[in-house]
Amino acid sequence: MQVNTKIFYILAAIVVVGSFAAAYIYIMPKGEPAVAELQKYAIVRDRAQIEQTDKDLASPRQVLAKTDHGNMAIPIKGKINIMTFQYLRCPDICHWESFVISYIVNKSIADGINDKIVIITIGVDPWRDTFEEVKAYKEKWLGSHLNNVEWYWVLDTPENMAKVWNTFKIVSVYNRDTGLVTHTAGFWIFDENGNIQYQIVPTPNGWRDLGGLSKSLYELIKYMASK
């Protein structure tokens, strides 16, 4: 039976978002005013909520990973880490995440805080993606701004990527029949000490309004950078 790949991917994303949201739909994170605005576009879990359900993930952690700039410890200490999860043959959500990244990069350069943030993409398709393709993809989205911001793409063999995924509780399942990858989506935000502070999973409304999502997420990051 022929399956509409767009519908398959969206349904898979809904499953990931739904499982994430189930226990928290009536629990709203406290803290920065930017969080309240972000909740119009995403399910947001703050550090206190993460600690309640996953003390292991809430503990400081780093993993030595292979990136397009060589081996490095992820998350990177001394900067706000914006971690997301992408693959190059993704039909939609991964590219929407790149739109958000592009917005954050442009605004951070304009506001002079680009040296305080780092973008970390955890690759979720080690079966097909290559660093050569990653380079072209990043240039497509950021162009010359790649010289003004740090954006690292973690990619290795499936076996080594499994270690990275396990470290951050990331899901990645490759369907060889459809070519689609069901994976964790959204943005994990780590502080300068490597502690996870927020898990942000955009809702369907957030994916539809990428401008609103990008602006509200940037305001949260800007607030963190000012502290």
C-alpha positions in Angstrom: 0.0 0.0 0.0 1.4 3.4 -1.0 1.7 5.7 2.0 1.7 9.5 1.6 5.1 10.3 3.0 4.1 13.8 4.2 1.2 12.3 6.2 3.5 9.6 7.6 6.0 12.1 8.8 3.5 14.4 10.4 1.8 11.5 12.2 5.2 10.3 13.4 6.0 13.8 14.7 2.7 14.0 16.4 3.5 10.7 18.2 6.8 12.2 19.5 5.2 15.5 20.5 2.2 13.7 22.1 4.3 11.5 24.3 6.4 14.4 25.4 3.3 16.5 26.2 1.0 14.1 27.9 2.2 14.6 31.4 2.8 18.3 31.1 -0.1 19.7 29.2 -1.5 21.3 32.5 1.9 22.2 34.0 3.3 25.5 32.8 7.0 26.3 33.4 7.7 29.3 35.7 10.4 31.9 35.2 11.3 34.3 32.4 8.5 36.3 30.8 9.8 35.0 27.4 8.6 31.5 28.4 5.0 32.6 28.5 5.2 34.0 25.0 7.0 30.8 23.8 4.1 28.7 25.1 1.9 30.1 22.4 4.0 28.1 19.9 5.5 25.2 21.8 5.4 22.8 24.7 8.0 24.0 27.1 9.6 22.1 30.0 11.9 24.1 32.2 14.7 22.6 34.3 12.5 22.0 37.4 10.1 19.9 35.3 13.0 18.0 33.7 14.4 17.2 37.1 11.1 15.9 38.3 10.9 13.2 35.6 14.5 12.6 34.4 17.2 13.4 37.0 19.7 11.6 34.8 19.1 14.0 31.8 19.0 17.0 34.2 22.5 16.2 35.5 25.5 17.8 33.8 26.7 15.8 30.8 29.1 15.9 27.9 29.9 13.4 25.2 32.9 13.4 22.9 31.3 13.5 19.4 32.5 13.7 15.8 31.4 17.0 14.2 32.0 18.7 10.9 34.7 20.7 12.7 36.4 17.7 14.3 35.9 15.9 17.6 34.6 18.0 20.5 32.7 17.7 23.8 29.0 18.4 23.5 27.5 20.5 24.9 30.2 23.2 24.6 31.0 24.8 27.9 31.0 28.6 28.2 28.2 29.2 25.7 24.5 28.8 25.5 23.9 25.7 23.5 20.9 25.5 21.2 20.6 21.8 20.3 18.3 20.5 17.6 17.9 17.3 15.6 18.0 17.1 11.8 18.6 15.1 8.7 19.2 16.4 5.2 16.5 14.4 3.4 13.8 15.4 5.8 10.6 16.5 4.0 9.7 19.3 6.3 10.3 19.7 10.1 14.1 19.7 9.9 14.1 22.6 7.4 11.6 24.5 9.6 14.1 24.1 12.4 16.8 25.6 10.1 14.5 28.6 9.5 14.4 29.1 13.3 18.2 28.7 13.5 18.7 31.2 10.7 16.4 33.7 12.5 18.3 33.3 15.8 21.7 33.7 14.1 20.7 36.8 12.2 19.2 38.4 15.3 22.1 37.4 17.6 24.5 39.0 15.2 22.4 42.2 15.0 22.3 42.3 18.8 25.9 41.5 19.3 25.4 38.3 21.3 26.4 35.8 18.6 29.6 35.0 20.5 27.5 33.8 23.4 25.6 31.1 21.6 26.4 27.9 19.7 24.1 25.8 17.5 24.5 22.0 17.9 22.7 19.8 15.3 22.5 16.2 16.3 22.3 14.3 13.1 19.6 11.6 13.0 20.4 10.0 9.7 23.9 8.6 9.9 22.9 6.0 7.3 22.9 8.5 4.4 24.0 12.1 5.4 27.6 13.2 4.8 29.7 16.1 6.0 30.0 17.3 2.4 26.2 17.6 2.2 26.1 19.2 5.6 28.5 21.9 4.5 26.4 22.8 1.4 23.2 22.8 3.5 24.6 25.1 6.2 25.9 27.5 3.5 22.4 27.5 1.9 20.8 28.6 5.1 23.4 31.0 6.6 25.7 32.0 3.8 28.4 34.4 5.0 26.9 34.4 8.5 28.6 31.0 9.0 31.7 33.0 9.7 30.0 34.9 12.6 28.4 32.0 14.5 29.3 28.5 15.7 27.1 25.8 14.2 28.3 22.3 14.7 26.7 19.2 13.1 27.3 15.9 15.0 27.5 12.9 12.6 29.2 9.6 12.8 28.5 5.9 12.2 25.1 4.6 13.4 26.8 2.8 16.3 28.6 5.9 17.5 25.6 8.1 17.0 23.6 5.7 19.2 25.9 6.7 22.0 25.2 10.4 21.4 21.5 9.8 21.2 21.4 7.8 24.4 23.3 10.6 26.2 20.6 13.1 25.5 17.6 10.7 25.3 17.1 11.2 21.6 14.9 9.0 19.4 16.0 8.2 15.8 14.3 5.4 13.8 15.1 5.0 10.1 12.4 3.5 7.9 14.2 2.0 4.9 10.9 1.5 3.0 9.9 5.2 3.0 13.3 6.8 3.6 11.9 8.8 6.5 13.4 9.1 10.0 11.1 9.3 13.0 13.1 11.4 15.5 13.1 13.8 18.4 12.2 17.3 17.2 12.5 20.7 18.7 15.2 22.5 20.6 17.1 21.6 23.8 18.7 24.6 25.5 21.8 24.2 27.7 23.4 26.9 29.8 27.1 27.8 29.9 27.8 25.1 32.4 26.4 22.3 30.3 23.1 22.0 32.2 19.9 21.5 30.3 17.5 24.4 31.0 14.7 23.9 28.6 13.1 21.3 26.3 11.1 23.0 23.6 8.8 21.1 21.2 6.9 23.2 18.8 3.2 22.5 18.5 1.4 22.4 15.1 0.6 26.0 15.6 4.3 26.7 16.2 5.3 25.0 13.0 2.7 26.9 11.1 3.9 30.2 12.5 7.6 30.0 12.2 8.0 33.7 12.5 6.3 33.8 15.9 8.1 30.6 17.1 11.5 32.0 16.0 11.0 35.4 17.7 9.8 34.0 21.0 12.6 31.4 21.2 15.1 34.1 20.4 13.8 36.3 23.2 14.3 33.5 25.6 17.9 32.9 24.4 18.6 36.7 24.5 17.3 36.8 28.1 19.6 33.9 29.1 22.6 35.6 27.4 21.9 38.8 29.4 22.1 37.1 32.8 
